[in-house]
Each structure stands twice: as C-alpha cells, then as structure tokens.
Amino acid sequence: MNYLRELPKFEYLAPQSIPEVCEMLAAHEGEAKLMAGGTDLIIMMRRREVVPHYLIGLKSVPELNFIREEKDGGLTIGAMATSWEIQSSSLVRQRYDFLAKTAADIGSIENLHVSTIGGNLCDGFPCVDFPAPLLTLDAKVKLVSQRGERIVPLDGFYLGYQKTAVEPDELLTEIQILPHNHRYGGAYIKFHDRHAIDITTTGAGAFITLDSDGQTARDVKIALTTSAPVPLRVKGAEAALCGRKVTEEATEEAGRIASEEASPRTSWRSTAEFRTKLVQVLVRRALRQAWRKVTTSSSSGAAPDLWLMHPLDPRIGENR
Amino acid sequence: MKQRVPISLTVNGEIHELFIPPWQLLLDTLRDELGLTGAKRCCIEGQCGACTVLIDGKPINSCLYLTIEAQNQEIVTAEGLVEDGKPHPIQKAFVERGAVQCGFCTPGLVVATKALLDQNPNPTEDEIRIALSGHLCRCGAYVQITEAVMAAARETAQKEVGV
C-alpha cells in the first residue's frame, strides 16, 4: 500500500456559508473535495486514494453545525455536528438514546471530537455506523447546490459501494428525523474487535413503534452495517414482525430472514459466513433491546445520565 | 497552487505567525516548525493516541488535523501543562506511579487526562478507561496509568479545597 506521511498538495478553501460552499463546488466541479472532520479523508489522501486539487474545508461553516428540535417535534441534525456533540446532546439522548450511543461508539474520544455525522454518511462505505440507526428512523437528508435543494430519503441514498446520491456539485447540509407519534424504542448493536477504535465487523439496528393496543408492534424497521455493498434495510425481516408481538420466537425468525437478505463479503476482518451468523444474532439482540425499551419505558426510553456512553461502560447494560 | 500560506496559531498561550504548506498536519507543524516534540508521530492514522493535543480543551489526534483548520483556537500540548517550570499534578502523578515507562505514549495520555479531569474531576476507574481508550501503551502500563489518573484527580481535588 502506498502510504505516505505527507498529504498530497492541494489548494485549501475555507468557505463561511452554505451558498459559498455551493459556489466553490460549482466552480471547481470534479476537482474539489469536501472535508468535514477529515478523520477518514486524511488517511485516504495519505494513501493517494483521493487526490483533490481543491480541498473545501467545512469546519469554517458554522451554519452546518447544530442539533435542533423542529416545531412539529421532528429532530434535525446539521451535517457538521460531531459524534461527541451528538452523543452528549440531551435532545438526542432523550429522543433516540440508541443514536446517541451509536455516536459514542464511533471511535476514541479524540475521534469523537472531530468526526461528523455528515462525513460519516457521505463516506459511502457500508461499514460506517450512522446509516443503520438512521435508516431505522426513516431519516432524510437535505442536499443543496446552486441548482436548488432536494430532500432525499436515506433509504435509497446509497447507490452502491462508495456511491451515494450526492451529485458532484451538491452538499449534504442536514439530517431530518420526523416525529414519532406512538411509543417507540430503538437499539443499535455492533460487533467489533477493539472497542475504542475499530471498524465495525457487522452491526444491526432496530426500531419498533408500539400499536395503540400496547401489545403488538405497529411498525418495525431493521437495518444492517457491513452486511452488503451498502448500508441495508432488511424489509423481509421487518414485514415478518409488523402487527405481531415481538416474542423470542419472532426475533429468531426475523434474525434468520435478515441473514438471508444480507449479502456480506469476506474480508481480512471476517468471513462472509461469520458475518451472516452475526447478522442473525445481532438482529435478534437489537430487536430484543428495542422491544424491552418500547414495552417498559413510559415514553421513548430516556438515556441514562452518564457523562459519556461507551461500550466499556458497565452501566450501559446488555451490549455484547 | 500556493506552496505556503500565512497562518496564526496559538499554542500553549503563545501566538505564532507561521508560513506553512496548506496540506501540513498539525502534528508536523508542532514538531517540525515549533520544535514541540511532546506530541509523538506514531501510527499517523488515529489509532494510537500518541499525537494527542488539546484544541479548545478537547483532545484530538493531531495527525488527523490540518494546521490551517486549527487557527483561532487554543492549542495545548504536554509542554503547555508545565506551570512555572514545575510539572503539572497530572505529570507528577504519572512519574510517581510508574505510569511512565518508555514514555512514548505519555504526552498524549497526559493531555487526554487533563481534558478528562477538567470535565469530570472525580472519575471512576471505568470512566478513566473509557476516556483513555484511544491510547495505546506499548509497555503495557495501563494499570499504573489508571492509578496515576486517580491520584492526580485526588491531588487536584485537595488543591481546590485548600488542604
């Protein structure tokens, strides 16, 4: 592997606003690369896998960094919100504890302070963690260019390995999550070797909304990490659970169907066979955890009051 | 393409006016331009934590951060913790508890500990392990490191109540 200490040469651009970013993207189409946190991009540039002529730094655009509640009760996260800001946001923790936990588990503390949700989504790799929980939440992303703006559902955003719906002149500005009117609970569980800093071998997210009868699942969403060329919704497994009680047998069945829908590859990290088995187990665990939250908590399942949530933290409970 | 650009960098309370290549990484600027060799060049891909410095009090890997993006922020390296020529209580605790063996991971750990104790002055053992999980110690002194952080936390707490 060609791995050099120094980065390739580029011209650095520091826009101050979203229109300025769009202007730069349009002016240098095909020659410019956006940099969010850069924790992955810098490594790819060192390997000369990415050699941009212009590097557009987004850290200088304050309007991309926010986490806010909308008037209709929805949640919007700016593309440049860091993993740290998401994991420590009381709004995210109260609403979607599993999304906060996903953020906390992205990497080391040093990484959390720099890596961003927008960068994570636009990477396009199937092994990054934010897409699966966001897919279960039916999240949408806003893409902005000089041509205008459009809202794209995350389900459909990933077109292939490292291929996203983002056009060369577009900027992902925010992630939108619509309010949920029924009781709900979610979970995201991943398998990886080194807990502090590691790429996810396989991960599974589940999100369940409870029917007004308080007994059965009104809606179930399940999504997988590193189980196909793209972050994957497993709709067969979801359909098998809708309108049912999420019993042990039901989670087992969903896990089996999900593992049939997955098409993981063999890499040095793991064989495809092992990943397929992992899907079965992780889907079951994620469903079990989500179901427990939805049936025991009064509202959404508020996150424990920790200064930090982390896989090593014994107070997090069942994770592995 | 500009080979060098003027920047202003605040490191350990001092402002430096520099003329650097825009693609230069903060780690290289600190070590090669400013001679601050506390932050170590090790894995250079954010795996080991040896290059950790603080930016506005937050620990980051300086091997994955462009210098040009670190302007207008307060950068603190292990050298910056020294007060009046005396080691910081964290540095002292590391030495006294045997947490410094070969010393290569120490500067990164010391600043990460500073960030931890500033946010959480009385951490549990688990919280310490979580906060420092991005740091590898090739001598395997993890037990001593955890003890040193607890000792430093006690020391700082005593200082604050004036014991």
Contacts between the chains, C-beta under 8 A, distances in Angstrom:
chain1	res1	chain2	res2	distance
A	5	B	28	8.0
A	5	B	41	7.8
A	5	B	44	6.3
A	6	B	23	7.1
A	6	B	28	7.8
A	7	B	23	4.2
A	7	B	24	7.9
A	7	B	25	6.9
A	8	B	23	6.9
A	9	B	1	6.1
A	9	B	3	7.8
A	9	B	21	7.3
A	9	B	23	5.7
A	10	B	1	7.6
A	10	B	22	6.9
A	10	B	23	5.8
A	11	B	1	5.4
A	11	B	2	6.6
A	11	B	22	6.9
A	12	B	5	7.3
A	12	B	22	3.9
A	12	B	23	7.5
A	12	B	66	7.3
A	12	B	68	5.4
A	14	B	68	7.6
A	35	B	66	8.0
A	38	B	64	6.3
A	38	B	65	7.2
A	38	B	66	6.9
A	38	B	69	7.9
A	39	B	46	5.9
A	39	B	61	7.7
A	39	B	64	5.1
A	42	B	25	7.4
A	42	B	64	5.0
A	42	B	66	7.7
A	43	B	45	5.2
A	43	B	46	7.5
A	43	B	64	7.4
A	46	B	44	7.4
A	46	B	45	7.6
A	53	B	1	7.9
A	55	B	22	7.8
A	55	B	23	8.0
A	57	B	66	7.2
A	57	B	68	7.4
A	57	B	69	5.7
A	59	B	69	5.2
A	60	B	69	7.8
A	84	B	58	7.5
A	107	B	46	7.5
A	107	B	134	7.1
A	108	B	46	7.5
A	108	B	49	6.6
A	108	B	61	7.9
A	108	B	133	5.9
A	108	B	134	2.3
A	108	B	135	7.7
A	109	B	59	5.8
A	109	B	112	7.0
A	109	B	115	7.6
A	109	B	130	7.8
A	109	B	131	5.8
A	109	B	133	7.5
A	109	B	134	5.8
A	110	B	46	7.0
A	110	B	49	6.2
A	110	B	52	5.6
A	110	B	59	5.0
A	110	B	60	5.4
A	110	B	61	4.7
A	110	B	112	7.3
A	110	B	134	4.9
A	111	B	46	6.0
A	111	B	61	7.0
A	111	B	134	6.7
A	113	B	55	7.8
A	113	B	58	4.4
A	113	B	59	6.6
A	113	B	60	5.4
A	114	B	60	5.4
A	114	B	61	7.4
A	114	B	64	6.8
A	114	B	65	6.8
A	195	B	133	6.7
A	196	B	133	3.4
A	196	B	134	5.1
A	197	B	46	6.9
A	197	B	47	5.7
A	197	B	133	7.8
A	197	B	134	5.9
A	307	B	119	6.8
A	307	B	120	5.4
A	307	B	127	7.1
A	308	B	127	7.2
A	308	B	130	6.1
A	308	B	131	7.5
A	310	B	130	4.4
A	310	B	133	7.5
A	312	B	126	6.8
A	312	B	129	6.0
A	312	B	130	5.3
A	312	B	133	6.6
A	313	B	126	6.1
A	313	B	127	7.9
A	313	B	130	6.1
A	314	B	126	6.4
